[in-house]
Amino acid sequence: MGEERELSGVDLARVALRAAKEQARQRGEQVREKREAKRHGLRSGARADGRDPVPLGAALNRLITERGWEAPAAVAGVMGRWPQIVGPDIAAHCAPEHFDEAEAILTVRCDSTAWATQLRLLARQLVARLNHELGHGTVRVIRVLGPATAQRRYGRLRAPGSQGPRDTWG
């Protein structure tokens, strides 16, 4: 009974089938483990891809970049952070009103002619500071507007040629 016998065709097929079933079972366990990992919030596969979870900030940055909204988003951020960029004194008297993206012109309205003159003198430094915050060349020019006044009314108590509150604005 200690004789080893050679396997015939049917026996070879059974051994091969048993080995194949064992390999399939091991592969099935590996696939099952991968599915479990996916189900529990792990990555979608061996490498990161577009289906993996992304932090909200990174997702917004990707959306802004894909849509080409970098400049408008940066300018909107500056409009919201105006007091931190220009300082509380200037922000108390001057406010950004409009940004023309095509011309790279930021329009700022001041509450008095004196502050409008002061802002014109500081325009170069403000352009440099804004470009530092937004990226080089985002703002080329700052257009300074004086105080918004009521429509000029004509009446019998007006001096000829008078511009009323606009007399100091030149």
Chimera marker file (.cmm) of the C-alpha trace (Angstrom):
<marker_set name="trace">
<marker id="1" x="0.000" y="0.000" z="0.000" r="1" g="1" b="0" radius="0.5"/>
<marker id="2" x="2.952" y="2.285" z="0.083" r="1" g="1" b="0" radius="0.5"/>
<marker id="3" x="2.935" y="2.478" z="-3.645" r="1" g="1" b="0" radius="0.5"/>
<marker id="4" x="2.461" y="5.821" z="-5.274" r="1" g="1" b="0" radius="0.5"/>
<marker id="5" x="0.366" y="5.643" z="-8.311" r="1" g="1" b="0" radius="0.5"/>
<marker id="6" x="0.277" y="8.045" z="-11.179" r="1" g="1" b="0" radius="0.5"/>
<marker id="7" x="-2.841" y="10.111" z="-11.644" r="1" g="1" b="0" radius="0.5"/>
<marker id="8" x="-4.945" y="9.362" z="-14.626" r="1" g="1" b="0" radius="0.5"/>
<marker id="9" x="-6.944" y="11.882" z="-16.677" r="1" g="1" b="0" radius="0.5"/>
<marker id="10" x="-9.999" y="12.011" z="-14.417" r="1" g="1" b="0" radius="0.5"/>
<marker id="11" x="-7.916" y="12.274" z="-11.262" r="1" g="1" b="0" radius="0.5"/>
<marker id="12" x="-5.807" y="15.066" z="-12.784" r="1" g="1" b="0" radius="0.5"/>
<marker id="13" x="-8.957" y="16.971" z="-13.649" r="1" g="1" b="0" radius="0.5"/>
<marker id="14" x="-10.243" y="16.642" z="-10.058" r="1" g="1" b="0" radius="0.5"/>
<marker id="15" x="-6.959" y="17.934" z="-8.582" r="1" g="1" b="0" radius="0.5"/>
<marker id="16" x="-6.890" y="20.845" z="-11.031" r="1" g="1" b="0" radius="0.5"/>
<marker id="17" x="-10.518" y="21.673" z="-10.255" r="1" g="1" b="0" radius="0.5"/>
<marker id="18" x="-9.859" y="21.596" z="-6.502" r="1" g="1" b="0" radius="0.5"/>
<marker id="19" x="-6.837" y="23.958" z="-6.933" r="1" g="1" b="0" radius="0.5"/>
<marker id="20" x="-8.864" y="26.329" z="-9.122" r="1" g="1" b="0" radius="0.5"/>
<marker id="21" x="-11.679" y="26.424" z="-6.563" r="1" g="1" b="0" radius="0.5"/>
<marker id="22" x="-9.192" y="27.256" z="-3.804" r="1" g="1" b="0" radius="0.5"/>
<marker id="23" x="-7.665" y="30.104" z="-5.839" r="1" g="1" b="0" radius="0.5"/>
<marker id="24" x="-11.127" y="31.455" z="-6.672" r="1" g="1" b="0" radius="0.5"/>
<marker id="25" x="-12.104" y="31.374" z="-3.010" r="1" g="1" b="0" radius="0.5"/>
<marker id="26" x="-8.968" y="33.344" z="-2.078" r="1" g="1" b="0" radius="0.5"/>
<marker id="27" x="-9.628" y="35.903" z="-4.839" r="1" g="1" b="0" radius="0.5"/>
<marker id="28" x="-13.245" y="36.179" z="-3.700" r="1" g="1" b="0" radius="0.5"/>
<marker id="29" x="-12.116" y="37.003" z="-0.192" r="1" g="1" b="0" radius="0.5"/>
<marker id="30" x="-9.822" y="39.716" z="-1.540" r="1" g="1" b="0" radius="0.5"/>
<marker id="31" x="-12.633" y="41.213" z="-3.636" r="1" g="1" b="0" radius="0.5"/>
<marker id="32" x="-14.971" y="41.053" z="-0.640" r="1" g="1" b="0" radius="0.5"/>
<marker id="33" x="-12.374" y="42.883" z="1.486" r="1" g="1" b="0" radius="0.5"/>
<marker id="34" x="-12.066" y="45.624" z="-1.145" r="1" g="1" b="0" radius="0.5"/>
<marker id="35" x="-15.844" y="46.045" z="-1.257" r="1" g="1" b="0" radius="0.5"/>
<marker id="36" x="-15.966" y="46.302" z="2.521" r="1" g="1" b="0" radius="0.5"/>
<marker id="37" x="-13.235" y="48.956" z="2.480" r="1" g="1" b="0" radius="0.5"/>
<marker id="38" x="-15.152" y="50.990" z="-0.116" r="1" g="1" b="0" radius="0.5"/>
<marker id="39" x="-18.352" y="50.670" z="1.856" r="1" g="1" b="0" radius="0.5"/>
<marker id="40" x="-16.665" y="52.007" z="4.988" r="1" g="1" b="0" radius="0.5"/>
<marker id="41" x="-15.517" y="55.262" z="3.388" r="1" g="1" b="0" radius="0.5"/>
<marker id="42" x="-12.045" y="54.296" z="2.311" r="1" g="1" b="0" radius="0.5"/>
<marker id="43" x="-10.662" y="55.113" z="-1.096" r="1" g="1" b="0" radius="0.5"/>
<marker id="44" x="-12.336" y="53.955" z="-4.268" r="1" g="1" b="0" radius="0.5"/>
<marker id="45" x="-9.453" y="51.781" z="-5.342" r="1" g="1" b="0" radius="0.5"/>
<marker id="46" x="-5.746" y="51.305" z="-5.234" r="1" g="1" b="0" radius="0.5"/>
<marker id="47" x="-5.151" y="54.867" z="-6.466" r="1" g="1" b="0" radius="0.5"/>
<marker id="48" x="-6.981" y="58.118" z="-5.867" r="1" g="1" b="0" radius="0.5"/>
<marker id="49" x="-9.456" y="59.127" z="-8.539" r="1" g="1" b="0" radius="0.5"/>
<marker id="50" x="-12.347" y="61.562" z="-9.030" r="1" g="1" b="0" radius="0.5"/>
<marker id="51" x="-14.738" y="59.479" z="-6.937" r="1" g="1" b="0" radius="0.5"/>
<marker id="52" x="-12.769" y="59.855" z="-3.708" r="1" g="1" b="0" radius="0.5"/>
<marker id="53" x="-14.079" y="62.249" z="-1.054" r="1" g="1" b="0" radius="0.5"/>
<marker id="54" x="-12.500" y="65.718" z="-1.188" r="1" g="1" b="0" radius="0.5"/>
<marker id="55" x="-12.524" y="68.506" z="1.445" r="1" g="1" b="0" radius="0.5"/>
<marker id="56" x="-15.005" y="71.279" z="0.646" r="1" g="1" b="0" radius="0.5"/>
<marker id="57" x="-12.326" y="73.956" z="0.220" r="1" g="1" b="0" radius="0.5"/>
<marker id="58" x="-10.411" y="71.839" z="-2.290" r="1" g="1" b="0" radius="0.5"/>
<marker id="59" x="-13.622" y="71.081" z="-4.205" r="1" g="1" b="0" radius="0.5"/>
<marker id="60" x="-14.472" y="74.794" z="-4.411" r="1" g="1" b="0" radius="0.5"/>
<marker id="61" x="-10.952" y="75.691" z="-5.536" r="1" g="1" b="0" radius="0.5"/>
<marker id="62" x="-11.140" y="73.042" z="-8.274" r="1" g="1" b="0" radius="0.5"/>
<marker id="63" x="-14.547" y="74.353" z="-9.410" r="1" g="1" b="0" radius="0.5"/>
<marker id="64" x="-13.298" y="77.961" z="-9.503" r="1" g="1" b="0" radius="0.5"/>
<marker id="65" x="-10.236" y="76.927" z="-11.520" r="1" g="1" b="0" radius="0.5"/>
<marker id="66" x="-12.201" y="74.750" z="-13.966" r="1" g="1" b="0" radius="0.5"/>
<marker id="67" x="-14.736" y="77.514" z="-14.653" r="1" g="1" b="0" radius="0.5"/>
<marker id="68" x="-12.161" y="80.314" z="-14.938" r="1" g="1" b="0" radius="0.5"/>
<marker id="69" x="-13.562" y="82.271" z="-12.010" r="1" g="1" b="0" radius="0.5"/>
<marker id="70" x="-10.205" y="83.069" z="-10.369" r="1" g="1" b="0" radius="0.5"/>
<marker id="71" x="-10.252" y="86.832" z="-10.941" r="1" g="1" b="0" radius="0.5"/>
<marker id="72" x="-13.932" y="87.414" z="-10.034" r="1" g="1" b="0" radius="0.5"/>
<marker id="73" x="-13.573" y="85.258" z="-6.918" r="1" g="1" b="0" radius="0.5"/>
<marker id="74" x="-10.404" y="87.081" z="-5.877" r="1" g="1" b="0" radius="0.5"/>
<marker id="75" x="-12.006" y="90.492" z="-6.438" r="1" g="1" b="0" radius="0.5"/>
<marker id="76" x="-15.096" y="89.433" z="-4.501" r="1" g="1" b="0" radius="0.5"/>
<marker id="77" x="-12.783" y="88.388" z="-1.688" r="1" g="1" b="0" radius="0.5"/>
<marker id="78" x="-11.128" y="91.800" z="-1.766" r="1" g="1" b="0" radius="0.5"/>
<marker id="79" x="-14.478" y="93.551" z="-1.702" r="1" g="1" b="0" radius="0.5"/>
<marker id="80" x="-15.297" y="91.576" z="1.429" r="1" g="1" b="0" radius="0.5"/>
<marker id="81" x="-11.864" y="92.118" z="3.007" r="1" g="1" b="0" radius="0.5"/>
<marker id="82" x="-11.541" y="95.780" z="2.003" r="1" g="1" b="0" radius="0.5"/>
<marker id="83" x="-11.000" y="97.058" z="5.584" r="1" g="1" b="0" radius="0.5"/>
<marker id="84" x="-8.190" y="94.535" z="6.217" r="1" g="1" b="0" radius="0.5"/>
<marker id="85" x="-6.442" y="95.407" z="2.935" r="1" g="1" b="0" radius="0.5"/>
<marker id="86" x="-6.606" y="99.216" z="3.001" r="1" g="1" b="0" radius="0.5"/>
<marker id="87" x="-6.881" y="99.774" z="6.733" r="1" g="1" b="0" radius="0.5"/>
<marker id="88" x="-9.752" y="100.972" z="8.903" r="1" g="1" b="0" radius="0.5"/>
<marker id="89" x="-9.257" y="104.712" z="8.250" r="1" g="1" b="0" radius="0.5"/>
<marker id="90" x="-9.533" y="104.484" z="4.482" r="1" g="1" b="0" radius="0.5"/>
<marker id="91" x="-12.263" y="101.827" z="4.661" r="1" g="1" b="0" radius="0.5"/>
<marker id="92" x="-14.374" y="104.127" z="6.850" r="1" g="1" b="0" radius="0.5"/>
<marker id="93" x="-14.458" y="106.764" z="4.092" r="1" g="1" b="0" radius="0.5"/>
<marker id="94" x="-13.903" y="104.860" z="0.823" r="1" g="1" b="0" radius="0.5"/>
<marker id="95" x="-15.626" y="101.740" z="-0.482" r="1" g="1" b="0" radius="0.5"/>
<marker id="96" x="-15.102" y="99.636" z="-3.619" r="1" g="1" b="0" radius="0.5"/>
<marker id="97" x="-18.057" y="99.987" z="-5.941" r="1" g="1" b="0" radius="0.5"/>
<marker id="98" x="-17.292" y="98.082" z="-9.143" r="1" g="1" b="0" radius="0.5"/>
<marker id="99" x="-14.557" y="96.020" z="-10.793" r="1" g="1" b="0" radius="0.5"/>
<marker id="100" x="-14.246" y="95.918" z="-14.576" r="1" g="1" b="0" radius="0.5"/>
<marker id="101" x="-12.480" y="92.625" z="-15.242" r="1" g="1" b="0" radius="0.5"/>
<marker id="102" x="-11.803" y="93.314" z="-18.925" r="1" g="1" b="0" radius="0.5"/>
<marker id="103" x="-10.049" y="96.629" z="-18.246" r="1" g="1" b="0" radius="0.5"/>
<marker id="104" x="-8.743" y="95.682" z="-14.756" r="1" g="1" b="0" radius="0.5"/>
<marker id="105" x="-10.174" y="98.892" z="-13.285" r="1" g="1" b="0" radius="0.5"/>
<marker id="106" x="-11.406" y="99.055" z="-9.691" r="1" g="1" b="0" radius="0.5"/>
<marker id="107" x="-13.883" y="101.867" z="-9.040" r="1" g="1" b="0" radius="0.5"/>
<marker id="108" x="-13.884" y="103.268" z="-5.502" r="1" g="1" b="0" radius="0.5"/>
<marker id="109" x="-16.361" y="105.817" z="-4.118" r="1" g="1" b="0" radius="0.5"/>
<marker id="110" x="-15.286" y="108.192" z="-1.341" r="1" g="1" b="0" radius="0.5"/>
<marker id="111" x="-17.620" y="110.026" z="1.046" r="1" g="1" b="0" radius="0.5"/>
<marker id="112" x="-15.870" y="113.409" z="0.674" r="1" g="1" b="0" radius="0.5"/>
<marker id="113" x="-13.719" y="115.244" z="-1.807" r="1" g="1" b="0" radius="0.5"/>
<marker id="114" x="-10.849" y="115.345" z="0.682" r="1" g="1" b="0" radius="0.5"/>
<marker id="115" x="-10.819" y="111.544" z="0.944" r="1" g="1" b="0" radius="0.5"/>
<marker id="116" x="-11.084" y="111.234" z="-2.831" r="1" g="1" b="0" radius="0.5"/>
<marker id="117" x="-7.969" y="113.392" z="-3.199" r="1" g="1" b="0" radius="0.5"/>
<marker id="118" x="-6.179" y="111.377" z="-0.510" r="1" g="1" b="0" radius="0.5"/>
<marker id="119" x="-7.083" y="108.107" z="-2.226" r="1" g="1" b="0" radius="0.5"/>
<marker id="120" x="-5.794" y="109.407" z="-5.555" r="1" g="1" b="0" radius="0.5"/>
<marker id="121" x="-2.457" y="110.109" z="-3.874" r="1" g="1" b="0" radius="0.5"/>
<marker id="122" x="-2.397" y="106.567" z="-2.421" r="1" g="1" b="0" radius="0.5"/>
<marker id="123" x="-3.593" y="104.864" z="-5.616" r="1" g="1" b="0" radius="0.5"/>
<marker id="124" x="-0.187" y="103.418" z="-6.582" r="1" g="1" b="0" radius="0.5"/>
<marker id="125" x="0.373" y="101.844" z="-3.192" r="1" g="1" b="0" radius="0.5"/>
<marker id="126" x="-3.181" y="100.462" z="-3.177" r="1" g="1" b="0" radius="0.5"/>
<marker id="127" x="-2.765" y="98.937" z="-6.646" r="1" g="1" b="0" radius="0.5"/>
<marker id="128" x="0.449" y="97.272" z="-5.487" r="1" g="1" b="0" radius="0.5"/>
<marker id="129" x="-1.204" y="95.954" z="-2.317" r="1" g="1" b="0" radius="0.5"/>
<marker id="130" x="-4.264" y="94.688" z="-4.217" r="1" g="1" b="0" radius="0.5"/>
<marker id="131" x="-2.086" y="92.935" z="-6.793" r="1" g="1" b="0" radius="0.5"/>
<marker id="132" x="-0.138" y="91.344" z="-3.960" r="1" g="1" b="0" radius="0.5"/>
<marker id="133" x="-3.414" y="89.989" z="-2.555" r="1" g="1" b="0" radius="0.5"/>
<marker id="134" x="-5.028" y="89.022" z="-5.889" r="1" g="1" b="0" radius="0.5"/>
<marker id="135" x="-2.125" y="88.161" z="-8.120" r="1" g="1" b="0" radius="0.5"/>
<marker id="136" x="0.008" y="90.320" z="-10.389" r="1" g="1" b="0" radius="0.5"/>
<marker id="137" x="-1.884" y="92.411" z="-12.944" r="1" g="1" b="0" radius="0.5"/>
<marker id="138" x="-5.374" y="91.834" z="-11.587" r="1" g="1" b="0" radius="0.5"/>
<marker id="139" x="-5.912" y="95.549" z="-10.864" r="1" g="1" b="0" radius="0.5"/>
<marker id="140" x="-4.273" y="98.056" z="-13.195" r="1" g="1" b="0" radius="0.5"/>
<marker id="141" x="-6.040" y="101.277" z="-12.265" r="1" g="1" b="0" radius="0.5"/>
<marker id="142" x="-8.087" y="102.583" z="-9.367" r="1" g="1" b="0" radius="0.5"/>
<marker id="143" x="-10.791" y="105.002" z="-10.515" r="1" g="1" b="0" radius="0.5"/>
<marker id="144" x="-11.719" y="107.310" z="-7.643" r="1" g="1" b="0" radius="0.5"/>
<marker id="145" x="-15.195" y="108.836" z="-7.486" r="1" g="1" b="0" radius="0.5"/>
<marker id="146" x="-16.267" y="111.636" z="-5.197" r="1" g="1" b="0" radius="0.5"/>
<marker id="147" x="-19.333" y="111.691" z="-3.003" r="1" g="1" b="0" radius="0.5"/>
<marker id="148" x="-22.638" y="110.772" z="-4.555" r="1" g="1" b="0" radius="0.5"/>
<marker id="149" x="-24.873" y="113.800" z="-4.264" r="1" g="1" b="0" radius="0.5"/>
<marker id="150" x="-28.498" y="114.449" z="-4.974" r="1" g="1" b="0" radius="0.5"/>
<marker id="151" x="-29.524" y="115.615" z="-8.411" r="1" g="1" b="0" radius="0.5"/>
<marker id="152" x="-28.724" y="119.296" z="-8.926" r="1" g="1" b="0" radius="0.5"/>
<marker id="153" x="-31.861" y="121.348" z="-8.639" r="1" g="1" b="0" radius="0.5"/>
<marker id="154" x="-32.377" y="124.731" z="-10.150" r="1" g="1" b="0" radius="0.5"/>
<marker id="155" x="-34.239" y="127.395" z="-8.214" r="1" g="1" b="0" radius="0.5"/>
<marker id="156" x="-34.398" y="131.093" z="-7.547" r="1" g="1" b="0" radius="0.5"/>
<marker id="157" x="-31.890" y="130.941" z="-4.656" r="1" g="1" b="0" radius="0.5"/>
<marker id="158" x="-29.012" y="129.586" z="-6.754" r="1" g="1" b="0" radius="0.5"/>
<marker id="159" x="-26.063" y="131.685" z="-7.852" r="1" g="1" b="0" radius="0.5"/>
<marker id="160" x="-25.422" y="131.497" z="-11.619" r="1" g="1" b="0" radius="0.5"/>
<marker id="161" x="-22.645" y="128.995" z="-12.405" r="1" g="1" b="0" radius="0.5"/>
<marker id="162" x="-22.754" y="127.449" z="-8.924" r="1" g="1" b="0" radius="0.5"/>
<marker id="163" x="-22.329" y="123.697" z="-8.637" r="1" g="1" b="0" radius="0.5"/>
<marker id="164" x="-23.581" y="123.474" z="-5.072" r="1" g="1" b="0" radius="0.5"/>
<marker id="165" x="-21.854" y="120.732" z="-3.058" r="1" g="1" b="0" radius="0.5"/>
<marker id="166" x="-19.711" y="119.890" z="-6.089" r="1" g="1" b="0" radius="0.5"/>
<marker id="167" x="-17.837" y="123.203" z="-5.946" r="1" g="1" b="0" radius="0.5"/>
<marker id="168" x="-14.831" y="121.557" z="-4.293" r="1" g="1" b="0" radius="0.5"/>
<marker id="169" x="-14.796" y="118.538" z="-6.586" r="1" g="1" b="0" radius="0.5"/>
<marker id="170" x="-12.604" y="119.037" z="-9.616" r="1" g="1" b="0" radius="0.5"/>
<link id1="1" id2="2" r="1" g="1" b="0" radius="0.2"/>
<link id1="2" id2="3" r="1" g="1" b="0" radius="0.2"/>
<link id1="3" id2="4" r="1" g="1" b="0" radius="0.2"/>
<link id1="4" id2="5" r="1" g="1" b="0" radius="0.2"/>
<link id1="5" id2="6" r="1" g="1" b="0" radius="0.2"/>
<link id1="6" id2="7" r="1" g="1" b="0" radius="0.2"/>
<link id1="7" id2="8" r="1" g="1" b="0" radius="0.2"/>
<link id1="8" id2="9" r="1" g="1" b="0" radius="0.2"/>
<link id1="9" id2="10" r="1" g="1" b="0" radius="0.2"/>
<link id1="10" id2="11" r="1" g="1" b="0" radius="0.2"/>
<link id1="11" id2="12" r="1" g="1" b="0" radius="0.2"/>
<link id1="12" id2="13" r="1" g="1" b="0" radius="0.2"/>
<link id1="13" id2="14" r="1" g="1" b="0" radius="0.2"/>
<link id1="14" id2="15" r="1" g="1" b="0" radius="0.2"/>
<link id1="15" id2="16" r="1" g="1" b="0" radius="0.2"/>
<link id1="16" id2="17" r="1" g="1" b="0" radius="0.2"/>
<link id1="17" id2="18" r="1" g="1" b="0" radius="0.2"/>
<link id1="18" id2="19" r="1" g="1" b="0" radius="0.2"/>
<link id1="19" id2="20" r="1" g="1" b="0" radius="0.2"/>
<link id1="20" id2="21" r="1" g="1" b="0" radius="0.2"/>
<link id1="21" id2="22" r="1" g="1" b="0" radius="0.2"/>
<link id1="22" id2="23" r="1" g="1" b="0" radius="0.2"/>
<link id1="23" id2="24" r="1" g="1" b="0" radius="0.2"/>
<link id1="24" id2="25" r="1" g="1" b="0" radius="0.2"/>
<link id1="25" id2="26" r="1" g="1" b="0" radius="0.2"/>
<link id1="26" id2="27" r="1" g="1" b="0" radius="0.2"/>
<link id1="27" id2="28" r="1" g="1" b="0" radius="0.2"/>
<link id1="28" id2="29" r="1" g="1" b="0" radius="0.2"/>
<link id1="29" id2="30" r="1" g="1" b="0" radius="0.2"/>
<link id1="30" id2="31" r="1" g="1" b="0" radius="0.2"/>
<link id1="31" id2="32" r="1" g="1" b="0" radius="0.2"/>
<link id1="32" id2="33" r="1" g="1" b="0" radius="0.2"/>
<link id1="33" id2="34" r="1" g="1" b="0" radius="0.2"/>
<link id1="34" id2="35" r="1" g="1" b="0" radius="0.2"/>
<link id1="35" id2="36" r="1" g="1" b="0" radius="0.2"/>
<link id1="36" id2="37" r="1" g="1" b="0" radius="0.2"/>
<link id1="37" id2="38" r="1" g="1" b="0" radius="0.2"/>
<link id1="38" id2="39" r="1" g="1" b="0" radius="0.2"/>
<link id1="39" id2="40" r="1" g="1" b="0" radius="0.2"/>
<link id1="40" id2="41" r="1" g="1" b="0" radius="0.2"/>
<link id1="41" id2="42" r="1" g="1" b="0" radius="0.2"/>
<link id1="42" id2="43" r="1" g="1" b="0" radius="0.2"/>
<link id1="43" id2="44" r="1" g="1" b="0" radius="0.2"/>
<link id1="44" id2="45" r="1" g="1" b="0" radius="0.2"/>
<link id1="45" id2="46" r="1" g="1" b="0" radius="0.2"/>
<link id1="46" id2="47" r="1" g="1" b="0" radius="0.2"/>
<link id1="47" id2="48" r="1" g="1" b="0" radius="0.2"/>
<link id1="48" id2="49" r="1" g="1" b="0" radius="0.2"/>
<link id1="49" id2="50" r="1" g="1" b="0" radius="0.2"/>
<link id1="50" id2="51" r="1" g="1" b="0" radius="0.2"/>
<link id1="51" id2="52" r="1" g="1" b="0" radius="0.2"/>
<link id1="52" id2="53" r="1" g="1" b="0" radius="0.2"/>
<link id1="53" id2="54" r="1" g="1" b="0" radius="0.2"/>
<link id1="54" id2="55" r="1" g="1" b="0" radius="0.2"/>
<link id1="55" id2="56" r="1" g="1" b="0" radius="0.2"/>
<link id1="56" id2="57" r="1" g="1" b="0" radius="0.2"/>
<link id1="57" id2="58" r="1" g="1" b="0" radius="0.2"/>
<link id1="58" id2="59" r="1" g="1" b="0" radius="0.2"/>
<link id1="59" id2="60" r="1" g="1" b="0" radius="0.2"/>
<link id1="60" id2="61" r="1" g="1" b="0" radius="0.2"/>
<link id1="61" id2="62" r="1" g="1" b="0" radius="0.2"/>
<link id1="62" id2="63" r="1" g="1" b="0" radius="0.2"/>
<link id1="63" id2="64" r="1" g="1" b="0" radius="0.2"/>
<link id1="64" id2="65" r="1" g="1" b="0" radius="0.2"/>
<link id1="65" id2="66" r="1" g="1" b="0" radius="0.2"/>
<link id1="66" id2="67" r="1" g="1" b="0" radius="0.2"/>
<link id1="67" id2="68" r="1" g="1" b="0" radius="0.2"/>
<link id1="68" id2="69" r="1" g="1" b="0" radius="0.2"/>
<link id1="69" id2="70" r="1" g="1" b="0" radius="0.2"/>
<link id1="70" id2="71" r="1" g="1" b="0" radius="0.2"/>
<link id1="71" id2="72" r="1" g="1" b="0" radius="0.2"/>
<link id1="72" id2="73" r="1" g="1" b="0" radius="0.2"/>
<link id1="73" id2="74" r="1" g="1" b="0" radius="0.2"/>
<link id1="74" id2="75" r="1" g="1" b="0" radius="0.2"/>
<link id1="75" id2="76" r="1" g="1" b="0" radius="0.2"/>
<link id1="76" id2="77" r="1" g="1" b="0" radius="0.2"/>
<link id1="77" id2="78" r="1" g="1" b="0" radius="0.2"/>
<link id1="78" id2="79" r="1" g="1" b="0" radius="0.2"/>
<link id1="79" id2="80" r="1" g="1" b="0" radius="0.2"/>
<link id1="80" id2="81" r="1" g="1" b="0" radius="0.2"/>
<link id1="81" id2="82" r="1" g="1" b="0" radius="0.2"/>
<link id1="82" id2="83" r="1" g="1" b="0" radius="0.2"/>
<link id1="83" id2="84" r="1" g="1" b="0" radius="0.2"/>
<link id1="84" id2="85" r="1" g="1" b="0" radius="0.2"/>
<link id1="85" id2="86" r="1" g="1" b="0" radius="0.2"/>
<link id1="86" id2="87" r="1" g="1" b="0" radius="0.2"/>
<link id1="87" id2="88" r="1" g="1" b="0" radius="0.2"/>
<link id1="88" id2="89" r="1" g="1" b="0" radius="0.2"/>
<link id1="89" id2="90" r="1" g="1" b="0" radius="0.2"/>
<link id1="90" id2="91" r="1" g="1" b="0" radius="0.2"/>
<link id1="91" id2="92" r="1" g="1" b="0" radius="0.2"/>
<link id1="92" id2="93" r="1" g="1" b="0" radius="0.2"/>
<link id1="93" id2="94" r="1" g="1" b="0" radius="0.2"/>
<link id1="94" id2="95" r="1" g="1" b="0" radius="0.2"/>
<link id1="95" id2="96" r="1" g="1" b="0" radius="0.2"/>
<link id1="96" id2="97" r="1" g="1" b="0" radius="0.2"/>
<link id1="97" id2="98" r="1" g="1" b="0" radius="0.2"/>
<link id1="98" id2="99" r="1" g="1" b="0" radius="0.2"/>
<link id1="99" id2="100" r="1" g="1" b="0" radius="0.2"/>
<link id1="100" id2="101" r="1" g="1" b="0" radius="0.2"/>
<link id1="101" id2="102" r="1" g="1" b="0" radius="0.2"/>
<link id1="102" id2="103" r="1" g="1" b="0" radius="0.2"/>
<link id1="103" id2="104" r="1" g="1" b="0" radius="0.2"/>
<link id1="104" id2="105" r="1" g="1" b="0" radius="0.2"/>
<link id1="105" id2="106" r="1" g="1" b="0" radius="0.2"/>
<link id1="106" id2="107" r="1" g="1" b="0" radius="0.2"/>
<link id1="107" id2="108" r="1" g="1" b="0" radius="0.2"/>
<link id1="108" id2="109" r="1" g="1" b="0" radius="0.2"/>
<link id1="109" id2="110" r="1" g="1" b="0" radius="0.2"/>
<link id1="110" id2="111" r="1" g="1" b="0" radius="0.2"/>
<link id1="111" id2="112" r="1" g="1" b="0" radius="0.2"/>
<link id1="112" id2="113" r="1" g="1" b="0" radius="0.2"/>
<link id1="113" id2="114" r="1" g="1" b="0" radius="0.2"/>
<link id1="114" id2="115" r="1" g="1" b="0" radius="0.2"/>
<link id1="115" id2="116" r="1" g="1" b="0" radius="0.2"/>
<link id1="116" id2="117" r="1" g="1" b="0" radius="0.2"/>
<link id1="117" id2="118" r="1" g="1" b="0" radius="0.2"/>
<link id1="118" id2="119" r="1" g="1" b="0" radius="0.2"/>
<link id1="119" id2="120" r="1" g="1" b="0" radius="0.2"/>
<link id1="120" id2="121" r="1" g="1" b="0" radius="0.2"/>
<link id1="121" id2="122" r="1" g="1" b="0" radius="0.2"/>
<link id1="122" id2="123" r="1" g="1" b="0" radius="0.2"/>
<link id1="123" id2="124" r="1" g="1" b="0" radius="0.2"/>
<link id1="124" id2="125" r="1" g="1" b="0" radius="0.2"/>
<link id1="125" id2="126" r="1" g="1" b="0" radius="0.2"/>
<link id1="126" id2="127" r="1" g="1" b="0" radius="0.2"/>
<link id1="127" id2="128" r="1" g="1" b="0" radius="0.2"/>
<link id1="128" id2="129" r="1" g="1" b="0" radius="0.2"/>
<link id1="129" id2="130" r="1" g="1" b="0" radius="0.2"/>
<link id1="130" id2="131" r="1" g="1" b="0" radius="0.2"/>
<link id1="131" id2="132" r="1" g="1" b="0" radius="0.2"/>
<link id1="132" id2="133" r="1" g="1" b="0" radius="0.2"/>
<link id1="133" id2="134" r="1" g="1" b="0" radius="0.2"/>
<link id1="134" id2="135" r="1" g="1" b="0" radius="0.2"/>
<link id1="135" id2="136" r="1" g="1" b="0" radius="0.2"/>
<link id1="136" id2="137" r="1" g="1" b="0" radius="0.2"/>
<link id1="137" id2="138" r="1" g="1" b="0" radius="0.2"/>
<link id1="138" id2="139" r="1" g="1" b="0" radius="0.2"/>
<link id1="139" id2="140" r="1" g="1" b="0" radius="0.2"/>
<link id1="140" id2="141" r="1" g="1" b="0" radius="0.2"/>
<link id1="141" id2="142" r="1" g="1" b="0" radius="0.2"/>
<link id1="142" id2="143" r="1" g="1" b="0" radius="0.2"/>
<link id1="143" id2="144" r="1" g="1" b="0" radius="0.2"/>
<link id1="144" id2="145" r="1" g="1" b="0" radius="0.2"/>
<link id1="145" id2="146" r="1" g="1" b="0" radius="0.2"/>
<link id1="146" id2="147" r="1" g="1" b="0" radius="0.2"/>
<link id1="147" id2="148" r="1" g="1" b="0" radius="0.2"/>
<link id1="148" id2="149" r="1" g="1" b="0" radius="0.2"/>
<link id1="149" id2="150" r="1" g="1" b="0" radius="0.2"/>
<link id1="150" id2="151" r="1" g="1" b="0" radius="0.2"/>
<link id1="151" id2="152" r="1" g="1" b="0" radius="0.2"/>
<link id1="152" id2="153" r="1" g="1" b="0" radius="0.2"/>
<link id1="153" id2="154" r="1" g="1" b="0" radius="0.2"/>
<link id1="154" id2="155" r="1" g="1" b="0" radius="0.2"/>
<link id1="155" id2="156" r="1" g="1" b="0" radius="0.2"/>
<link id1="156" id2="157" r="1" g="1" b="0" radius="0.2"/>
<link id1="157" id2="158" r="1" g="1" b="0" radius="0.2"/>
<link id1="158" id2="159" r="1" g="1" b="0" radius="0.2"/>
<link id1="159" id2="160" r="1" g="1" b="0" radius="0.2"/>
<link id1="160" id2="161" r="1" g="1" b="0" radius="0.2"/>
<link id1="161" id2="162" r="1" g="1" b="0" radius="0.2"/>
<link id1="162" id2="163" r="1" g="1" b="0" radius="0.2"/>
<link id1="163" id2="164" r="1" g="1" b="0" radius="0.2"/>
<link id1="164" id2="165" r="1" g="1" b="0" radius="0.2"/>
<link id1="165" id2="166" r="1" g="1" b="0" radius="0.2"/>
<link id1="166" id2="167" r="1" g="1" b="0" radius="0.2"/>
<link id1="167" id2="168" r="1" g="1" b="0" radius="0.2"/>
<link id1="168" id2="169" r="1" g="1" b="0" radius="0.2"/>
<link id1="169" id2="170" r="1" g="1" b="0" radius="0.2"/>
</marker_set>
